[in-house]
Amino acid sequence: MTAIGRMLTRMIVARFLAILVGISLFVVTLEVVAYANEILALDKNAASILGRYFMMRLPGTMATFLPMSMLLAILLSLTELSYRNEIAAFWASGISPWRIIVMLLPLALMAGGLNFLLADQAAPAAAPQLREWGIADYGEKKLKVGERDPLWMRSGTDILRAESANSDSTVLEGVIVFRRDADGILREQIVARDAVLEGDRWKLSKVIVYYRDNLPPDRLDAMVYSGAMKPASAGARSGDPEEMTLADLSYFVENSGFGIRPAWVYETWWHKRATLFLTVLLMIAICIPLVTRFRRGGGIGLLFAAGVALGFVYFVIDGVSISMGELGFVPPWMAAWLPLAGFAGIAAAMGFRAERV
C-alpha cells in the first residue's frame, strides 16, 4: 500500500469508527431510556440490568448501521480532501479511481468481515436472551427459551410440532404431526397428548387422527410413528432467519424450513448474509468515481448529497429485493445479489467514465 493509500485508510477508519460507535451508542441509549422501566423490572430494579441490556442490543445495532457508517466516512474524507484541493493532486499524479479502490481493498475486506461477524455471530448470540426479555421490538415475538420452546421437526414430507420438549427433545408434549403427500398437500393430521422417543421410533399417547375430505377421525390410546424426525433446534426455534447464523440457515434450508416458513425464505437470508462481505467494497466503489467530478474543491455539498442519495437508494432497493425473495416472487440468489450486482455495474460505469474525463 502506498503512502496515499495509508493516508486515506487512516482518515476513513477514524471517521468510520467515530460514526459507527456514535450512532450505535445514541440509538441504543435512546431505546434503554425509552424502555427503562420495563428493563429494570427484569431484575428487581437492579441498575446492572440496564448495562446488560445495552450490551445485548449493541451488536445488532452496529450491524445495521455499519454499511451506512462506512459510506458517510468515505464521503467525509473525500469532501475534506476535495476542500483542500488534494484530490486534484491525486489526479495530477496519474492515480486513477481504480487504483484508489484497490488501495482501499484491505479496508473494505476487513470492514466486510466485521459486518459479517456482527450479523452472523454476535447478533444471533444475543437474540435468545432478547426474545426472553421481550422488550421493544422483541415484545411481539417473545419466546420462552429452553425446555419449553416450541419445537419443530421434519421427516420426509411430514412435519411435527410440539408445544414443549425436554432438553434433548426425546419427550414431547402437545404434539401435532402434519402428514403430507409428495406435492406437499396435507392428507392427515395426528394430534397427540405426548410423544416419547423409544429407539428410533416415537410412541404417541392419547391420539386423534384427522383425515382429508372430512372423513371421521380415529381416536387411539397409543400409536407408533416411525419417521426419523430431525429437530429444528439449531438457531432460533421460532424460525426468524435474520437472527440465525449462516450454519443455522443452511440447516433450515436442508430441511425445507421444518414447515415453519418456506425454504426459500432461509435461502434468501443465506445469500443475503454472504453479500455482507462485499457491501462495504460497493460503498467505496460508488464514492471514489464520484469525487472525480470535483477536482478543485467546488460542489462539495453536491458531492456529499449525491453519495448519500446513491447509498440510500441502494439500501431501499436491497430491502425491497429481500422482501420479494421472502415472498417467493424472485429466486433467493437473485433477491440477495441483484441489488449488489446492479450497483456494482453503476459503480463500474462511473469508474470507466472517470477514466475518460
C-alpha positions, 0 to 999 in steps of 0.5 A: 500500500502506498503512502496515499493509500495509508493516508486515506485508510487512516482518515476513513477508519477514524471517521468510520469508527467515530460514526459507527460507535456514535450512532450505535451508542445514541440509538441504543441509549435512546431505546434503554431510556425509552424502555427503562422501566420495563428493563429494570423490572427484569431484575428487581430494579437492579441498575446492572440490568440496564448495562446488560441490556445495552450490551445485548442490543449493541451488536445488532445495532452496529450491524445495521448501521455499519454499511451506512457508517462506512459510506458517510466516512468515505464521503467525509474524507473525500469532501475534506480532501476535495476542500483542500484541493488534494484530490486534484493532486491525486489526479495530477499524479496519474492515480486513477479511481481504480487504483484508489479502490484497490488501495482501499481493498484491505479496508473494505475486506476487513470492514466486510468481515466485521459486518459479517461477524456482527450479523452472523455471530454476535447478533444471533448470540444475543437474540435468545436472551432478547426474545426472553426479555421481550422488550421493544421490538422483541415484545411481539415475538417473545419466546420462552427459551429452553425446555419449553420452546416450541419445537419443530421437526421434519421427516420426509414430507411430514412435519411435527410440532410440539408445544414443549420438549425436554432438553434433548427433545426425546419427550414431547408434549402437545404434539401435532404431526402434519402428514403430507403427500409428495406435492406437499398437500396435507392428507392427515393430521395426528394430534397427540397428548405426548410423544416419547422417543423409544429407539428410533421410533416415537410412541404417541399417547392419547391420539386423534387422527384427522383425515382429508375430505372430512372423513371421521377421525380415529381416536387411539390410546397409543400409536407408533410413528416411525419417521426419523424426525430431525429437530429444528433446534439449531438457531432460533426455534421460532424460525426468524432467519435474520437472527440465525447464523449462516450454519443455522440457515443452511440447516433450515434450508436442508430441511425445507424450513421444518414447515415453519416458513418456506425454504426459500425464505432461509435461502434468501437470508443465506445469500443475503448474509454472504453479500455482507462481505462485499457491501462495504467494497460497493460503498467505496466503489460508488464514492471514489468515481464520484469525487472525480467530478470535483477536482478543485474543491467546488460542489462539495455539498453536491458531492456529499448529497449525491453519495448519500442519495446513491447509498440510500437508494441502494439500501431501499432497493436491497430491502425491497429485493429481500422482501420479494425473495421472502415472498417467493416472487424472485429466486433467493440468489437473485433477491440477495445479489441483484441489488449488489450486482446492479450497483456494482455495474453503476459503480463500474460505469462511473469508474470507466467514465472517470477514466475518460474525463 
